[in-house]
Amino acid sequence: MVKVNSLSAQQRLLQLAKTQFGAGISTSKDIESTNNTQDQSQFSDKHQQLAARSGAIFNSASLNINQRAERRLQMQRERQQHNLERIMAQALEYCPESVSAQDVDPDWFQQFCDLILDISNTNMQHLWAKILAGEIATPGKFSLKTLHTLKRMSYKEAMALQQAANLSCRTRQDPSARIYFGYISRPSLWRLLTGRSRAVVNLNQFGLSYPQILSLMDIGLLHSSEIESGTLPAGQQLNWQYQQLSMNGTVCSKDVVLQYYKYTASGAELLPLLNAQPNQQYVEALKQLLVNIIRFAP
C-alpha cells in the first residue's frame, strides 16, 4: 500500500477547493514552506486567469449574480464571434483560384459555423479554415459526419493523426490510405519450426504509439480493428505510393496476408489537410520486415 503524504494531500485539497469555489478553505495546519507558497501563487495566478476568461468574478460587491451571469454570457458571445471571424479570415488564405460553380450547401455552412464557435486553439482553427476552403472549392468534399468528428477531436488527437499521416501510403489497386505494419503467412511445418509465420514492425519507434492508434479508433478516424489484405499469390505485382516515393515490388512467397490500419471515410477526408512528413526510417524498416515476402525494385 502506498503511504499518502498528508501535506501533499492538504495542498491538493486547497487547489480543488479554489477550482470549485474560487476561495480557500480553513485547515488545521498552516503551510509555510517557501516552495509551497510559490506553487500556490502560480496556481492562483493561473486560476485567476482562467476565471477571468470564463467571465466569473469573485468577491465583487458591485455586481449581483444576474449581472455576473450576463457578463459571462456576453464574454462567451464575444469569444465565439472572435473565433468565427478568425477562422473565416484564415480560410481566405487557403482558397484556391479556381472553384466549382456549385454553391456550398447552406445547411452545411450553418452547421460549420455552429461547430467552430468554441474552437480557440490556433492549430485547430487552421484545420477548420482548410475545411471551409476545400468545401468552397469542391462542395460536398467534407461530410457533416466529418465535421462532427473533428469537433470531438482534441489537439492531442490531431497530433496523433499527424503522426499517422506520416506513415500512411496508398496502392494503385486501392487509393485509400493505410498504415502497413506486418504480415501473416499461412501455417506450414517449416514456418512453425522457424517462427516466421507472423512479423510486425513497431510503429512506436516511428512516432505513432499504440495509445494514439486506439484514440484515433475511438474518435472514428481509423477502423476499430486491424485489417488484413486478401491472400497474395506469389508473383503478384504491388505498387505503393508513400508520400512522393513510389515503391514497386513482387510477392515472392506463397499465401501471404498483409496487415494494416485503414482510415474511415472521415479519416480519409481529413488526411489531405495535413502536411505529411515522410519517414525514411519507417520505409527501410518495412522493407526489411518484408524482405522474404516482397521483392522491392531498387
N, C-alpha and C positions, 0 to 999 in steps of 0.2 A: 504494500500500500504506500502511495506517495504522501509524504508529510507536507501539508499546506502551510506556507509561511503566513502567519496571522497579519503581519504588517502589510505584506503584498495584497492580501485579501481585503484589508481595510482600504487601501488605495483604489483597488478595483471597484469596491462598493461606492466610494466617493465619486469616481468617474461615472459610474452607471447612474447615480443619483443626479449628477449635474446634467447628464444627457437627457434624462427623463423629466426632471423638474426645473432645470435651469438654476439650481441653487444647491448648496452643500447641505449635509446633514450632520447632526451632532454625533460625536464619537466619544468613547470613554478615554481615549489616549490621543494626545497631540503628536502629529508627525512633524519633527523639527529638522530632519536631515536636509542639508543644502541641495543635494541632488534630487531628493524627492520634491522639494519646493520648486525647483526648476522644471521638473517634469510636469508638475501640476500647473505651473504657469503656462507652459507650452500648450498643454491640453486646454486650459481655459481660453487662451488666445484663439485656438482653432475652433473651439466650441462657440465662442462669441461670433467668429466669422461666419460659421455655418448658420447660426441662429439669425444673424443679420440677413443672410441670403434668403432664408426661409420666410422672413418677414416677422419673426417672433421678437417681441420686445419684453425684457424682464424689468421689473421694478420701475415701471413707467406710470407715474401718477397722473400724467397729462391726458392719457388716452384710456377710455374704458374698453372692455373686451370686444364690444361690437366694432369700435373704431379700429382696434388692433387687427380684427378679422378682415375688415375692409382693406386695411393697408396691406395685409398679407396677400389677399386676392389681387389687389392692384399690382403688387410686385410680381406676382406669378404671371399675370397677363402681359406685363411689360417684358418679362424674361422670355415668354413664349413668342411674343412678337419679334423680339430681337433674334431668336433662333430661326424663326421663319424667314425673316428678311436676309439673314446671313447666308442661309442655305440657298435661297433664290439667287443671291448675288454670286455665290460660288459656282452655281450651275452655269452661269453665263460663260465662265472660263473654260468649261468642258464641252460646250455646244459646238458641234461640227458645222462647217459651212453649208453642207447640203443636208436637207431634212426631207422627210416624207411630206407629201401633200395632205396626208390624213392628219386630222387634229387629234390631240390627246383626249382620251375619254374623260368627260367632265366628272364622272363618279370616281374614276381612278385618281384624278387630280385632287378631288376633295378629300379622299381618304389619305392621300400622300401628305397633304397639308396638315391634316389632323394628327398624323403619326409623327411628324417632325417637330411638333411644338415643344416637346420636352427633351430634344436632343441638343445637349450643350457641349459635349465633348467635340473638340475641333476635328479630330481624325474621323469620327463618326459622321460629322457634318459633311466632310468632303465625300464620304461614301454615298450619303444620301443625295448630294449635289450631282454626282456622277450618274446616279439612277435617273434623276429627273432629266438630265441632259440626254441620256440614252433613250428615254421614253419619248422625248420630243423628236429626236432624230428618227426613231422607229417605234411608233405607237404599238403597244401590245408586247413589247420586248420583256417587260417585267410584270409578273403576275401580282395580284393583290396578296396572294399567299406568301410570295417572296418578301413583300413589304412588311407584312406582319411578322415574318420570321426575323427579318432584320431589326425590327422594333424590339424583339426579345433579346437580341444579341448584345452582350457587353463588349467593352473594348478588349478585354482579355480574350474573349471568344473570337473577336475579329482578328486578333494577333494569331490565334490558333489556325484560323482559316488562311491567313497569310503564309504560315509555315507549311500548311498542307498544299497550298498553291505552288510553293517552291519545289515540291516533289511530284507534281502531277504531270501526266503525259497522256497522249491520245494515240489511237491507232487508226490506220487508214480504213480498216474494216468497220470500226465503231468510233466516231469522233467524240463521244462523250468522255470527259476526263476521268482518270482513275489513278490510284496510287498503288503500284505494284510493290509487294513485299515478300513474296515467297512462291513456292510451288509444291505440288504433291505428285508423286508417281504411284501408279497402281502397284500394290504389293506383289513382290516376287521373292523367291527364296534368296536370290543374290542381294536384293535390296534390303530384305530383312536382316541378313547377316552383316551387311556393311553399314546399315543405319542411314542410308541415303534416300529413304522413301519420302522425306519431307525436309525442307530447309526454308528458313526465313531470314530476312535482314532486319536488324534492329533500327527502326525508324527514329528512335530517340537519339541515336548518335548523329542524326542529321537535322535535328531541331524540332521534330514532331513527336511528342511524348504520347504514351497511351492514354493518360487522363485527358489530353487535348483531343484525341480521337473520340473518346467517349463523350466529351462535351459537344463536339460537332455532330455526333449522332443524336444526342439528346435534344438539340435545338432544330434538328431536321435538315442539316446540310449534308450529312453523309448517311447512307443507308445503314440501318441498325445492326447489320451483320456483315461479316466478310463475304466477298463474292468470289465464286470460282468460275473460271472460264470452262468452256466445254473441253473435252479431251482433245489435245492437239496431236495429230498424227505426225509421224516422222516425215520430214521433207516439206512441211508447211512453211510458207513464207510469212514473215512478220515484218510489219512496217510501223514503227513507233515514232512519234514526234514529241520530243521532250524539249519544251521551250523552242529555241531555234535549232536544236540538234536533231538530225534525222538518224534513227537507229534501225538498221535493216538487218535481219537475221533469218536463219533457217533452223527449224526444230530438228534436232539430231538424236532425239531419244523418243522411245515409244510411250504412248499413254501418259502424257504429261498434262497436268492441270495447273494453271497459273492462279495465284491468289492475289486479290487486290481489294482496296476500298473504293467504292464508287459514290460519286456525288448524286444527291437527289436533284430533282428539277430546280428547286430553289437554290441549291448549292451551285449548280451549273450556271444559273443566271447571274449569280454574284461573282463567280470566279473571274470573268474577264475584266472586272473593275479593279482588280488587284494588280500591282506591278510585281509579277513573279520573278524571283531571282534564281537562276539555275544553280544547282548544287552538283558540281562535278564529282565530288567525293561519293555522293549517293549513286550517281551513274556508274562509277567504277565498281562500287560495292555490289550493285545489282548485276552488272555483267559478270563479276566474279562468282556471285551466287549461282548464276545460270550457266556457267561455263561448260558444264557437262550436259546441259539441256538444250541450249540455243547457241548456235554458232553465228556470232555477230560479224558483219563485214567490217574490215578495218576502216 
